[in-house]
Protein backbone atom coordinates (compact mmCIF):
# COMPACT_ATOMS: atom_id res chain seq x y z
CA UNK A 1 0.00 0.00 0.00
CA UNK A 2 1.21 3.47 -0.76
CA UNK A 3 0.78 6.47 1.51
CA UNK A 4 -2.51 7.67 0.00
CA UNK A 5 -4.07 4.21 0.32
CA UNK A 6 -2.95 3.92 3.94
CA UNK A 7 -4.34 7.39 4.67
CA UNK A 8 -7.68 6.48 3.06
CA UNK A 9 -7.77 3.27 5.13
CA UNK A 10 -7.01 5.15 8.36
CA UNK A 11 -9.77 7.67 7.68
CA UNK A 12 -12.20 4.86 6.90
CA UNK A 13 -11.28 3.04 10.14
CA UNK A 14 -11.57 6.18 12.31
CA UNK A 15 -14.73 6.48 14.43
CA UNK A 16 -17.32 9.00 13.39
CA UNK A 17 -17.53 11.99 15.72
CA UNK A 18 -21.18 12.75 16.28
CA UNK A 19 -20.54 16.06 18.01
CA UNK A 20 -22.48 19.09 16.89
CA UNK A 21 -21.89 22.80 17.16
CA UNK A 22 -24.41 23.09 19.98
CA UNK A 23 -22.84 23.39 23.40
CA UNK A 24 -23.25 20.60 25.93
CA UNK A 25 -25.59 22.04 28.55
CA UNK A 26 -26.22 20.64 32.00
CA UNK A 27 -29.42 21.81 33.72
CA UNK A 28 -28.82 24.41 36.41
CA UNK A 29 -29.31 22.98 39.92
CA UNK A 30 -32.78 23.54 41.36
CA UNK A 31 -31.98 24.01 45.05
CA UNK A 32 -34.14 24.67 48.09
CA UNK A 33 -33.46 24.70 51.81
CA UNK A 34 -35.36 22.36 54.08
CA UNK A 35 -34.36 22.82 57.71
CA UNK A 36 -30.64 22.20 57.96
CA UNK A 37 -30.58 20.32 54.65
CA UNK A 38 -30.21 21.45 51.05
CA UNK A 39 -32.48 19.60 48.62
CA UNK A 40 -31.21 19.31 45.04
CA UNK A 41 -34.60 18.88 43.35
CA UNK A 42 -33.45 18.09 39.80
CA UNK A 43 -30.50 15.91 40.78
CA UNK A 44 -31.71 12.92 38.75
CA UNK A 45 -32.23 15.10 35.64
CA UNK A 46 -28.65 16.37 35.98
CA UNK A 47 -27.33 12.80 36.32
CA UNK A 48 -29.36 11.73 33.28
CA UNK A 49 -27.96 14.61 31.22
CA UNK A 50 -24.42 13.69 32.29
CA UNK A 51 -25.14 9.99 31.55
CA UNK A 52 -23.64 9.02 34.90
CA UNK A 53 -24.80 6.93 37.84
CA UNK A 54 -26.46 9.02 40.54
CA UNK A 55 -24.38 7.34 43.26
CA UNK A 56 -21.13 8.36 41.56
CA UNK A 57 -22.25 11.99 41.19
CA UNK A 58 -23.50 12.02 44.80
CA UNK A 59 -20.18 10.70 46.12
CA UNK A 60 -18.34 13.45 44.23
CA UNK A 61 -20.72 16.14 45.55
CA UNK A 62 -20.25 14.95 49.13
CA UNK A 63 -16.46 15.08 48.77
CA UNK A 64 -16.47 18.41 46.94
CA UNK A 65 -18.86 20.09 49.39
CA UNK A 66 -17.42 18.41 52.49
CA UNK A 67 -20.76 17.12 53.70
CA UNK A 68 -22.89 14.02 53.96
CA UNK A 69 -26.10 13.31 52.16
CA UNK A 70 -28.23 10.74 50.43
CA UNK A 71 -30.51 10.26 47.44
CA UNK A 72 -34.14 10.10 48.48
CA UNK A 73 -36.93 7.92 47.04
CA UNK A 74 -37.83 10.66 44.52
CA UNK A 75 -34.29 10.87 43.12
CA UNK A 76 -33.44 14.13 44.85
CA UNK A 77 -30.10 14.69 46.53
CA UNK A 78 -30.43 15.73 50.18
CA UNK A 79 -27.23 17.33 51.44
CA UNK A 80 -26.59 18.15 55.09
CA UNK A 81 -26.02 21.88 55.53
CA UNK A 82 -26.86 25.03 53.61
CA UNK A 83 -25.42 25.34 50.11
CA UNK A 84 -26.11 28.05 47.58
CA UNK A 85 -27.09 27.24 44.01
CA UNK A 86 -23.79 28.65 42.74
CA UNK A 87 -21.72 26.38 44.99
CA UNK A 88 -23.56 23.25 43.87
CA UNK A 89 -23.39 24.45 40.26
CA UNK A 90 -19.62 24.85 40.58
CA UNK A 91 -19.35 21.31 41.99
CA UNK A 92 -21.40 19.92 39.08
CA UNK A 93 -19.16 21.84 36.64
CA UNK A 94 -16.08 20.32 38.30
CA UNK A 95 -17.63 16.83 38.01
CA UNK A 96 -18.46 17.42 34.34
CA UNK A 97 -14.92 18.58 33.59
CA UNK A 98 -13.33 15.61 35.37
CA UNK A 99 -15.71 12.75 34.59
CA UNK A 100 -17.69 13.67 31.46
CA UNK A 101 -15.88 15.94 28.97
CA UNK A 102 -13.12 14.31 26.90
CA UNK A 103 -9.83 16.15 27.48
CA UNK A 104 -8.75 15.38 23.90
CA UNK A 105 -11.73 16.35 21.73
CA UNK A 106 -13.91 18.25 24.23
CA UNK A 107 -17.04 16.20 23.58
CA UNK A 108 -19.24 14.69 26.30
CA UNK A 109 -19.51 11.32 24.50
CA UNK A 110 -17.64 9.41 27.19
CA UNK A 111 -18.03 6.39 29.44
CA UNK A 112 -16.38 5.59 32.76
CA UNK A 113 -14.56 2.25 32.84
CA UNK A 114 -12.75 0.47 35.70
CA UNK A 115 -9.37 -0.83 34.54
CA UNK A 116 -6.87 -2.40 36.92
CA UNK A 117 -8.53 -0.75 39.90
CA UNK A 118 -8.53 2.76 38.40
CA UNK A 119 -11.35 4.72 36.78
CA UNK A 120 -10.66 5.67 33.17
CA UNK A 121 -12.60 8.10 30.98
CA UNK A 122 -13.07 6.53 27.54
CA UNK A 123 -14.27 8.75 24.71
CA UNK A 124 -16.70 7.12 22.30
CA UNK A 125 -16.12 9.91 19.75
CA UNK A 126 -12.33 10.01 19.39
CA UNK A 127 -11.25 6.84 21.21
CA UNK A 128 -9.04 8.63 23.73
CA UNK A 129 -8.62 7.20 27.22
CA UNK A 130 -7.53 9.23 30.20
CA UNK A 131 -7.30 8.54 33.94
CA UNK A 132 -9.73 10.43 36.17
CA UNK A 133 -7.62 10.23 39.31
CA UNK A 134 -10.51 8.49 41.05
ABEGO torsion letter per residue (X at the ends): XBAAAAAAAAAAABBBBABBABBBBBBBBBBBBBEABBBBAAAAAAAAAAGBBAAAAAAAAAAAAGBBEBBBAAGBBBBBEBBBAAAAAAAAAAAAAAAABBAAAGBABBBBBBBGGBBBBBBAAAGBBBBAGX
